[in-house]
Amino acid sequence: MYEAFYGFTGKPFQLNPDPQFYFDSRQHRRAMSFVEYGLHQGEGFIVITGEVGAGKTTLVRNLLANLDSRQVIAANLVSTQLDAEDTLRMVAAAFGIRTKELAKSELLLSLEALLASHASQARRCLLIVDEAQNLAAQAVEELRMLSNFQLGTRALLQSFLVGQPEFRAILQAPELHALRQRVIAACHIGPLDADDTQSYIEHRLKRVSWDGVPLIMPDAFEAIFAASAGIPRRINLLCDRVLLSGFLAGKWVISADTVKEIAEEIDGELSCPRQ
């Protein structure tokens, strides 16, 4: 719709994480440095936390997109409220192991054999667990046990635990003391500041061949920052709606008034209806 109207080559503010739109903000640059350090160690756990929509998954996908898929085998697991054994089965399935009717002991042997096979061929295995705050303490402990798998002195599996800020509190539980000792890098991604918010918007627009049309006024950028609190997903939602509104109204200039109007509309749509 508005993409053709403004001459864009694609949709600049989609909600799904896309490494092609990765923006290297100060927050994300710092987080990426920690992650790259941890990845270089080749063992243990890397913990990434941040508010909903802060760009945690995008950061990890950008990292994976720059790794050699011939040397790194990555499995993704989106955590839900699973018990420890179900979590283990989900991990095995993510690496392509058929888990039906396998006893836990057989499952562990199959997973260890697969990881060892990759290691013997100079391939590394990474496990990315998203929404890690949903993991029960016993499930987290099960993941720690997987980190014990070794081929000689080499760890067979490295794990990224990606979650919301409350996951840090979960990790402080006394029963997770052993896992905390295996965390080799941890970082928290905060919201963008006002300058990075404007740069983020311009970056995404330029990825779809924005040539300055529509013109976004300085106070519009300020209004977007104020309404979104610098959270990338909120920025995307708001900007997408602002551009749609601009298209419907035939506007070539985006003002602060337009942004505030759309922000109020979104807030109204998400609020509880009056009885």
N, C-alpha and C positions, 0 to 999 in steps of 0.2 A: 504494500500500500504506500506508505510514506517513503519507502526506499526509492521507488521510481520517481516520485514527485521531487525529491531532493537530489536525485542523480547518484544515489548510493549504489554500490555494487553488492551489498549484502545487508544483513540486519546487524546494526552495531551494538545493540544492547540486549542481546539474548540472555536469559537467566542461566542456562546450562553452562557449566565451566568449559572453556575452550582455550587450549594453550596458545592458539593463534592470536588471542586478544590479551595475553599475559602482559600486565603492566608492572614494570620494575620500580615500584614506589620505595621510599626509604624503609618503610616497614617490611615490605616483601624482600628487599635486597638484604636486609639484616637476617631475616628468617632463612633466605636461601643460602647465605653464608654458613649458618649453623647446620643446615640440612646437608650441604655439600661436604662439610667437614665430617659429619656423622657417616655419610655414605662412603667417604674415603676410608673410614675405619673398617667397614665391611662386616660389622658384627653388632650385636645388641639391639637396643631400641632407640628410635628417634621419635620424640614427642612434639607434635605441633598442635597448638590450641589457638582459638580465636572465636570471636562472636559469630553467630549465624550470618553467613553471607560475607565474611571478611576476606575470603579468597584463599582459604586453606587448600581446598581440593584443586583449585586452579594452579596453585604453586606446585603441588605434588605432580600434577599432570604435566606441567611445563618441564619439571625436572626429568620425568620419565621420557618425555618426547625428545630430550637431548641425549638420552642414553642409547647405546648400541644394543638393539633388540637381539642381536646374535650372541651377546655376552651377558645380558641381563634378562632373567625371566621374572616378570612382575605379575603378582596376583592381587586382585582388588576384592575387598570384602566390606560391604556396608553393614555395620552392626545393627542388630535389633535386640530385643530382649530374649536372648538365647541362653540356655544353660551351658555349662562348660563343655559337655560332650557334643552338643549340637554345634557349638562354635568350632570345635575341632573338625567336625565333619564339613562345615562350611569352608574351612581353610583348605582341607584336602580337595574338596570339589573345585575350589578356585584354582588349584594347580592341575586340575584335569583328572583327578583320581575318582573312580566310581566307588561311592561309599555305601551303596545299598547292601544290606545284609552283612557288612563287615563288622566284626567285633572291634572294640576300641583298640585292643592290642594289635590286631591285624591292620587297623587303620594307621596306627603309629608306625608300624614296620613298613607299610607301603609308602607313607609319606617320607620317612627317613631314606628309604631306598631311592625314591625319586630325586630327592634333594642331593643325595650323594652322587647319583648318576650325572646330574647337571654339573656338580662341582668337579667331577673327574674329567669333564669336557671343558673345564675352565669357564663355566657359566655360573653367575651368581643368581641367587633367588631372593626376591624381595616380596614381602607381604605388606600391603597397605590396608590398614583397617580404618575405615571412615566411620564417623559417628561413634567414636570409641567410648564416649561418656555413657553409652547404653550398655556397655559390657558389665556383667556381674563380676565381682571380685574373683570368683572361682574361674571364670572364663579368662580373665587377664592372667591369672596364675597358670592356666593351661598354655597360654601363648608363651609365657616365660619358660615353661618346660621344653617347648619346641626350640628355644634358643640354645638348649644344651646339645642339640645335634651337631656333631663335628665329624670331619674327615681329617684325621691326623690332628693338627692344631688349628685347622681352619673351620670357622663357623659355617654351617650350611644354610642358615637363614638369618636374614636381617629384617626387622619389622618397623614400619612407620605406624604410629598410633596417632590418629588425627581426630580431634574432638573439640567440643565447646569448653569454655573456661572451667566448668565444674569438674572436668576430667582431672584437672590438677589436684583438686581436693580428694577425688577418689584414689589417686595414686598415693596419697598420704596415709592411707589405711595401714595399720600395723601389719596386717597379713600380706601386704605387698612390699614389704621391706626388701626382699630379695630381688624383686623386679626393679625397684628404684636403683639398685646398685648396677643394673644392666643398662640404664639409660645413659647413652653417651653424648646425646645432644638434645636440647629442649628449647623451644622458642614459642613466643606468643605473638600473634599478629593482631595489632590494634587497628582502629579505624584510620582512614586517611585524614590528613589535615586539609585545610582549605586550598592551599596551593596544589597539593597532590590530587585533590578532587578535580580541580580544573584540568590538570595535566592528564588525569585518567580519562576524563570525558573526551578531550581532544585526541588522545591516543586511539581510543576506540573508533572515533569518527574517521580518523585518518586511515584506519585499517580498511574502511569501506569507501575510500576515495573522496572523502569530504573536502571540498574546496573553499570552505568558508560560508557555504549556503546550506542551511540557514545560518544567519549571523546570530551568535549567542552573546548577548550583552553581558558585561562584567557583573552587573547586579544579579543576573540570572544564575551565573555560576555560584555566587554567594548564596542565593536562595536554595539552590540544589544542595549545597553543603549543609545548610541549616536544616533542611527537611530530611536529609538522609543520614545525618550525623557521621558522614564519611564512610559508611558501610557500602562496599562495592555493589552488593546485590540490590540494596535499596536505591542506589544511584541508577543502576540499570533499569529497574522497574519504573522509576520516576522519569528518567530521560526517554524511555520508550513511549510512555504515555504523553509526554510533552511533545515529542515529535509527531505522534499520531494526531494530537490536538492541532498542532501547527498545520499539518496536511489538510485536515478537515476544514480548518478556517482559512486556508490559503495564505498562511503567514510565511514570510521570508526572514523575519526577525523574531527571536525568542527573548522575551523580557522577563523580569522578575515577577511581574504580575501574573503572567501565564504560568510560571512554575508554581507560584503559591496557590493559584486556583486549582491546578491539577493535584498538588499535594493534599489540599483539603478534600478533593474528591476521593482520592485513594483512602485517606483516613476515614472518611464517611462510609465508604464501602466496606471497610474492615471492622467498623464499630458495631456493637450489638444494636439491633433494631429496637426501637421503643415499643413497649407493649401497649 
